Amino acid sequence: MKSLTAAVNELRANERQWQAFLTEGHCVVLAPPGSGKTKLLATRIAYDLATRIASPHGAACVTLTNAAAAELRDRVGLLGPGREGNLFIGTVHSFVLNAIVLPFASLAGRADLQYVTIAGTSEIDEAFESAVRSEYREDEKTYDVKSTINVLRNRLATDVEWAKTNRRIRAVADHYVSNLHQRGLIDFTELVHIAVEFVENHQLVRTALMAGYPHLYVDEYQDLAPGLHRLVGALCFEQDDGSELFAVGDPDQAVFGFTGAEPEFLAELSERHDVETVTLQRNYRCGEEIARMAHNMKQSDSSVIGNHEGGTATVTCCPQGFGEQCEHAASRVLDSSNEGSVLQQIVVICPTNALCAKAADIFRQCNIPVFYRNAEHYRFTEATSFVEGCASWAVRGRELSKHRLGELLSRWRGLCGKRDQIRNDTALTTVLAEYAVRGDERAHRFLGDILDAGLSTALKRPALVNDAQEIARMKSALTNGALKELTVRELGERSGSTGRVEITTMQSSKGLEFDTVMILGMDQKLVPHFGSIGDAKKMAEERRKFYVSLTRARNRVHIYYSGHVDWSKRRVSAGPSVFLKEIGLVR
Amino acid sequence: MHINRVKVRNFRNIDNIDLNLQPGSVIVGENQSGKSNFLHAIRLILDSSLSYNDLQLSREDFWDGLSDGTPDWDPMANREIIEVSIEIVEFEDDKQLLAALSSALVAEDPPKAQLTYRFGPVDTGDEDPADIPEYQGLVLGAGDQPVSRKLRRHLHLQFLPALRDVESAIRNWRSSPLRELLEVAARSLSEEDLDNVKQAIRDANSQVNQLEQITDLGHKITERLIAMIGENQAIETELAVAPEDPMRLIRAVRLYIDGDAHRPLSSASLGTLNVLYLALLELGLDSRLADSHIAHVVMAIEEPEAHLHPHLQRVIFRRKFDTNVAPRTIFVTTQSPHIASVADPRSLIVLRSGERATVAATAVDANLTESEWHDMARYLDATRAELVFGRRVIFVEGFAEQVLVPVFARALGMDLDKLGISVCAIHGTHYSSYVRFCEALKIPWSVMTDGDVNNSGERAGDRRAAALLEILGASGADPAECGVFVGETTLEYDIITADSANAVVCNETLAELATGSSKHTIASWGNQAPSFDDLMAMIKAVGGKGRYAQRLCLCEVQPPQYVADALRYLVA
């Protein structure tokens, strides 16, 4: 365990990090890749909790993903004085549900929301499908209706903004929401709307939140739902005694525009006179050559200083197509593995989930262990990662696995909401002990046993709706879906990523870092996608995605292209991605 | 912050009470009426020194009235629930309180928080609930979500049980209220001061050890130890006045009394110790409030009157009830008229044993005007709040009635003390506010008042009764049915005319008091009652109504009809 003092002293060595650490009042930290933002954020939170925030006051930290929340929680936990009681760390959805809507529902006259059910993916799809059908004929093109509506709803669009789109789009959106309501459901987007309404229109909700969370931290500000920006506005800037904001982000890494996120909000914050903006400059991760190359993709004009020499980038053309790209990459992995590289230090980044799946297949055929977390199966949440962790502990060496029983039980208590704990603890421990010799059985049985041991009861808690949905998806994937062959051992292996090459999409590569990054599928019209070409805003986002992919690498970047893209019906030849020319790798 | 409402359901002898509270609550009631249970109910929510296990009640804690009478009846099989809740207002301007209560907010304008203790079946999510469900006791906020002890402890409840061993509480370092104060003081000491103390003690120790006799004694102890257990296992001993470590020295600091005599606490009276204990406790709470370790103090004090002189009771609690001295919430249960009489009458809560459960009432519901409340406060102060300690109350006009009514009761075969009837003289005929006060406190009452016929034959007493009935919302009813009893003329004349034996007794009493020519006048009346005017003039001549009434008490007299009616009404 690293002491808080040691962590603080580490920041002292970097002038900008130190400046950000010392700010008083609202602060925005613009943090390029590899600049140590998570370390800064964790240290600052732990320090504030130890010195500036006395119970019953607390702090809230909003992150982009559950995985980021879990990592931050671990880091603060290791540094912190054991004061997690008054610290909230979670995603926007978790924040609006657990910190705003559930606690203040009855106060704001919406007691019904205490028993609200959040729509799952399939319910959302059904509601949308029927809403679209109520406005459009079968033969009409509707592929962009859903994305347009998602963006507008996520942005809390005003009537004026809705009026700028097709009238029928608005009608579909209204139908969709009322379809859900008819079934007693709401979706997370509406939940964010409700939270914004609570905070903006109910003075007592606002003051109670400001008293409860006088410090508000936000990670990856550029990618968060616009509703959060409204909440930040109301909690931090509406009143002089508002919560103090510490926001971290990087407009150059904004890749969630398709959800309605707007990197401009971060710029808007940093330009406020009552906000101190600190720009981190040192990239501790990428070799200088990689940093220099990435700089061509970067949009903002802030400078980034590399921290170590070296870094190489290669580009390989595989004219046979994407399959050849995968094979070439696989043989390169085998070569470097023979030279002593560890597999978990290599990542393969593909433009789409379908290509990721294909790459995973080919790597496995080459006997390379891979790890590919397909969000279409189930997402990483506290509950799904807990189940994986349990599998790992049960069949992969117990206390010698990455997990400890004590840690798992403590997470278990968190999930169960501390109800009747001894019985739940015993039930879980019994299941885990039983599976010591059952590692080769199918994983869905293991999940079933954990559900019976109390998880299914725990998931009925309103606070865990998101977990309940992902566990339901996990269950169906393990029972008769794409993962039905998965064994308990393999489920456990998903919880740690040692000894395997990670395969991921460009978006999901965010926040990760590797020695070697292989970027596949860099063909024009795939990257950038043909739908983005000609649209300045979309092109900008495509560039940022590539920028993020490149900057995952410490030492080596290997890029592959074929010069053409194979769509389901035809081959489109448009040469290598224009981005490869922009960074000077192809002419 | 102010706790303005308490609800208790199904707890011990409390079936269902719902009380509006004033800042500060003085709870009076006979033994077994539920005072301690009421305090304990509040502790279940606010006392963070109660452990999780303390919050897990048992079968015996359910109100008996829930029973269907069968011997193996189990409230938990019936899924009964014990619930206590408090409503809190006026907290929103204090950020610390607002944060502590933020998960308990239930109303916005005006802001209101609610904390609920519930002992009920655990929702296991099972489709088929077990026959006898598992129970859990939890403190809940808004939306029935549990509120952590961490947050609740900022509303600090300090409980002072009735029979406390104050001396050992102060002497025992761990439980002593002095400990916290000394530790806070020690933390702020400078290094230099500590070093000086250390040096002084070192000097004292070495001076003592330089005394030959002491040095000898030290050697003797060491030699004897070696002789007993040998060199190797010998225990090292040293004689010293006090340890040199200043922190240990501060822990060893004790309170002494009686100035330079430095007498130990054990020589103090229990009453003195109690006062001392309260003072230390208050200081400790003040310092925790000042350091924001807690946001608000709720004092729950059980029968604090033990061993305290009545004047001390009044002085201490007059100060405690003064919200200007310290903005804290206070609950006091008491049997002491001295404590009840210095409280704001609005803060009085009366508990009594009803047929099946405790009946609770608060005075504040009487809705008196501001000046009537002031009158009531003065009256309770002067009469030592006798009225609120009565199980029933009979209101009379003045002193004569007050002393004579018990005599009349005896004549009727009633013992007022055993019946719990207080006779309260209001020194006038302004019964209205007293009656409303009793109505609010649900104290059965009756009023006796004189007929007071004037020269033109009008009866003022009847007019008074009608006015009272109107206030009670019973205009036109028979006053006697509402508890208002009106005499014929005036008490003294009604007595003498009530019974032929009374006339003899009254005349004899007057004759005893009379001197000179008055004696002859009385003798001239024989065994008959004189005229109204003659009687009243004679009473005045022999020393007044009070003196006459006192003497009359020594005799056997029959009550006038309206007095007997008023008493029988109360007993019925």
Interface residues (C-beta under 8 A of the other chain):
Chain A: A54 S55 P56 H57 G58 G85 N86 L102 P103 F104 A105 S106 L107 A108 A111 Q114 H202 Q203 L204 V205 T207 A208 L209 A211 G212 P214 G417 K418 R419 D420 S456 T457 K460
Chain B: E92 K95 Q96 L98 A99 A100 L101 S102 S103 L105 V106 A107 E108 D109 P111 V122 T124 G125 D126 E134 Q136 G141 A142 G143 D144 Q145 P146 S148 K150 L151 H154 S292 A295
